[in-house]
Amino acid sequence: MPEIWRLIADPPLDGATNMAIDEAILDAVGRFDAPPTLRLFRWEPACLSLGYAQPVSDVDRERLAARGWHLVRRMTGGRAILHVDELTYSVALPTGHPLAAGTIVESYQRLSKALLAAVEQLGLAAHAAPKSADRPASGPVCFEVPSDYEITANGKKLVGSAQVRKQNAALQHGSLPLTGDVMRIADALAYPDDETRARARLRIAERATTFAGAAGREATWEQAADRVAACFAAAFDLDLRPGALSEAESARAAELRATRYAADSWTLRL
């Protein structure tokens, strides 16, 4: 019998709200007040997210503000991502769930099957990056280097994901860039001079891609969301039931947004 999960498809939201909702869901799933949840969402305005332990000095905040882009710090690790023109997913599971068993890398490997299938059903030949001990050193940009089992296309990173485990639950969220210029993230990061910034832009273009850039055609957010949901259901034998946050989750998300994700004490703490 298929396992019942909740499916949440959100309208565009600002970065602080998106990260607060993810943590509120994580808390609820860890208390068994909510079922395992697949959330599909997007960002408005564009937002640069930093990894949990990434220094804010990586960001050129003046250039960021000039572009009208927001800044948020994730509760997951990794490096900076510019969230714009993308589908973002999050999966929240109790830590005892089979998909969360073992190490984070092992869990990545399982969950990547659904993501890989979704990209392929959208018409793009893609691969899960193999486990490797020999990867080039990464800079401040998440998409410069694929982690183990993340999705690549034409040899370039396509999907960036990160996972955190706390409060008896695991949350993995990730970004599938659909269109746009992968190099523009360099416009919001701190570099000593224009020449270094230009080299960083070229390095990002060599190592990262969007769906449209790899496939030669565009997929809408709705098309991508439909395929991700369908492939999660098929890969893991799920009964995905459309739902929304509970009143308790909504209240917790509002609290987390005000006290953490929209607060300088969290975002600028490193």
N, C-alpha and C positions, 0 to 999 in steps of 0.2 A: 504494500500500500504506500502511495507517495507520502512523503513527509510534508506537513503543512508549514509553509513559510509565509511571512508578510512581504508584500511588494509595495514599496513607496516610490512614486514618481513625483518629484517636486518641481515647481516652477523655478525660474532663475531667482537666486537669493544671493545676498552679499556674503563675503568670505567668513566673517565672524559668525553669522547665523548658520551657515553650512557646517562649520566645524563644531559649533555648539550642539546642533541636531545630532551629528554623528556620535558625540560623546553621550548625549542623553539616551540615545538608542542603546549604546553599549552598556550603560548603567542598568537600563530596564531589562535587557536580555540577560545580563549577569545575575539579576535577582529573579529571573524567570517570571517577570511581570509582562514580558513581551516575547513572542516567538522569534526564532531566527529571522533576520530581516535582510532583504536585499533592497538597497536604496539607490535610485538613479537620479542624478541631479545636475545642475549647471550653475553658473556664477554670473552675477551682474551687480556691480561693474566687474571688469577684469580684476583679478586678484593674484598677487604674488604670495605663495605660501612657503614658509620656511620650515625645515625639519625641526623636531623638538630641541635638538642640541646645536642647531646651526647659529653662528654668530650673526647678529643683525648688521654687523659691519660689512657683511657680504652685499648689502643693499645700498644703492645710491638713492636715498630717500627723496632727495630733491628731484631727481629725474623721474622717480616713481610718481610723485605727486603731480609733476607737470603733465603726465600722461593720464591722470585721473584714475590710476590703478590703486587698489587697496592693498593692504599688507596684513597677513595673519600668520600666526605660528600654529602648526599642526601639533597634535599629541603623538603623532608617529614620527619616526626618524627619517633619515634621508636628507636630500638637498632641495634646493629651491625649484618650484614649479610655477609657471605662469598659467593660471587657469582662465582660458578664454577660448571660445570656439571648440569646445570639447564636450564629451560625455564623461561624467565622473560617476563612479560606482562606489558603494560601500557595502560590506557584508559583515554583519554582527552575529556572532555565534557564542554559545556557552563554551568554556574551555574544554568541557568533556565531550563536545561534539566530534564525531569522526573526522570531519573536514578540518578541525583545528588540532588534531592529534599530532604528537611529535614536535619537531622544531618548527620555527617560523618558515624556514626554507622548504621543509616538507609540506607544510600547509600551502605555501605559494604554489608548489608543484601541482597539488590537487586542484586548487581554484583556477589555475591558469588554463586548465583544460576547457572550462566553459568560456573563458575570455578568448582563447584561441579559436574555438569553434564559432563564436560570434563574429570575429573578424573574417574568418573564412567564408561564412554564410553571407557576409556583406560583399564578398567577391574579391578578397585580397588574400593571396598566398602568404601566410605568416608562419612564424616558428617560435617556440619557447626557447629562450636562450639557455644553453646547457650550463650545468654547474661548472665553474671554472675558478681556479686559484690564481689565474694569470690575467687580470683585467687591468687596463690602463688606469692610472690614478685619476680620480675624478676631481673636478673643480666645484664651484658652487652650484652647478646646474644638475638637477636630477637626471635629465634626459641625455646627458653626455655619455653615460655608460649604463648598459643594461645589467641588472642584477640577475642572479640565478633564477631561471624559469620565467622571467618577464618576456613579453611578446615583442618580437622584432619582425621587420619586413624589409626586404632588400638589404639585409645586413645592418639596418638602423633600428634604434629603439623606437617602438610605437606606443607601448603601454607602460607607464610607470606606476608601481604599487608600493605600499608600505603597510606594515601590520604592527599593532600594539596589543598587549595582553594585560588586562587589569580588571579588578572588580569581578573576578570569576568569568570573564568573557574575553573574546578576541574580536578585534575590529580590523578588517583590512579594507583600505580604500585606495582607489587608483584612478588614473587619468588616461583617457583615450582621446588625443587631439584629433579633431575631425578635419579642420581646414586651417588656413592661416600660415603665418611666417614663424617657423620654429626658432628663428634667430632673434626675434624681438625681445626675448627674455633678457638678452645681454644689455638692452637699453635701460634696464632698471637695476643692474648690478654694478658694484663698485669695481672699477679698474683704474690703474694708475695713470693711464693715458689713452688717447683714441686709438693708437696703434695696437695696444693690448686688447682693447675692446673689439677691434676689427678682427683680430686673430681668433678671439673667443667666438665671435659670430660664425666664422668659417668652420671652426672646430665643431660647433653645435650642428651646423648644417651637414657636416660629414657624418655625424653620429646619431642624429635624431630625425624623425619624420612625422608627418601627419598621415591620416588615412588617405586624404585626397592626394597628397604628394606621392604616396607609394602606389596607390591604385590608379591614379590618372583620372579619377572622377570623384564626385562628392557623394557623401551619405548624409542625410539629415539626422538631427538629434533623435527624432522620433524613430527613424529606421534603425539607428544604432541601439537605442533603448529596447526596442522590440526584440532585436536579435540577442542582446545580452540576456534579457529576461527568459526568452525561449530556450537559450542554450544552457543557462543555469538549471532550468526545470528539467531539460532532457538529460544533462550530464549527471545530475545528482538525484533524479527521480523525485522531483518536488511538485507539490501542489501550491503554486504561487498565487496567493490571494491578495488582490489590491486592498490597501489599507492606508491608514494615516497614523500620525502620532496620537497617543492617548493624551488626556488632559494632564496627567502627571508628567509625561515626557515633554509636552509643550512647555509646562511651567519650569521644568528642569533646564530645558534648552534656553529659555529666556534668562534664567539665572546665570547659566554658564556663559552666555553671550555677554551679559553686563559685567560679570566679575572676572572673566578670563579672556575670552577670545577677542573682545573689543577693547580690552584694557591694556595700556602700555606696560603695566607691571608684568604682564605675561608676554606680550609680543616683543618687547624691547629688553627682556631680562638678561639676555646674553650679548 
